[in-house]
Every structure is written in C-alpha cells, then in structure tokens.
Amino acid sequence: LGVFGACVRATNLDTFLHAGIQEVHSSAGQLTASPMRYRNTGLSMSADTSADEYSRYTVDGDAVAAMKAQIARHAK
C-alpha cells in the first residue's frame, strides 16, 4: 500500500503510518524566494497574472528529515 502526492506532510504522516501505509511520496516542498536580482514588475513572464514569478518551489530538507525520523520511530 502506498500514498502518493503533495498531501503527505509531517503533520499527517502518522495517520498514514497507523493506517498501514508502507510507502509514501511527498514533494516536501516549499516556496523559496528567487535569487533573481533584476525584477521588472511592469513586465510579466507568464500569461497567469496571479503567478508568483519571484519564488520557486524547492525541497525542504528539514521536512524530509522530520518525516524520515517519524517513519523510523514508527518502524520500531
């Protein structure tokens, strides 16, 4: 049994583990400010006017470590 998707987080991981889920996939992501220096707010790089062009989605290493520790504790 496995659970896939961005819905898996440290806050709900125990629920999946106690349900007998043996494999989880999480993006463990977060939005991070872009290191881009020049920003022209008058020119969009996207047709989506609500898009945040000045951040990017990255893996949160602390979240991965926390979930790995939860899984290890549950396995004992």
Secondary structure in CASP SS format (residue, H / E / C, confidence):
PFRMAT SS
TARGET T0000
AUTHOR 0000-0000-0000
METHOD secondary structure of the structure
MODEL  1
L C 1.00
G E 1.00
V E 1.00
F E 1.00
G C 1.00
A C 1.00
C C 1.00
V C 1.00
R C 1.00
A C 1.00
T C 1.00
N C 1.00
L H 1.00
D H 1.00
T H 1.00
F H 1.00
L H 1.00
H H 1.00
A C 1.00
G C 1.00
I C 1.00
Q C 1.00
E E 1.00
V E 1.00
H E 1.00
S C 1.00
S C 1.00
A C 1.00
G E 1.00
Q E 1.00
L E 1.00
T E 1.00
A E 1.00
S C 1.00
P C 1.00
M C 1.00
R C 1.00
Y C 1.00
R C 1.00
N C 1.00
T C 1.00
G C 1.00
L C 1.00
S C 1.00
M C 1.00
S C 1.00
A C 1.00
D C 1.00
T C 1.00
S C 1.00
A C 1.00
D C 1.00
E C 1.00
Y C 1.00
S E 1.00
R E 1.00
Y E 1.00
T E 1.00
V E 1.00
D C 1.00
G H 1.00
D H 1.00
A H 1.00
V H 1.00
A H 1.00
A H 1.00
M H 1.00
K H 1.00
A H 1.00
Q H 1.00
I H 1.00
A H 1.00
R H 1.00
H H 1.00
A H 1.00
K C 1.00
END
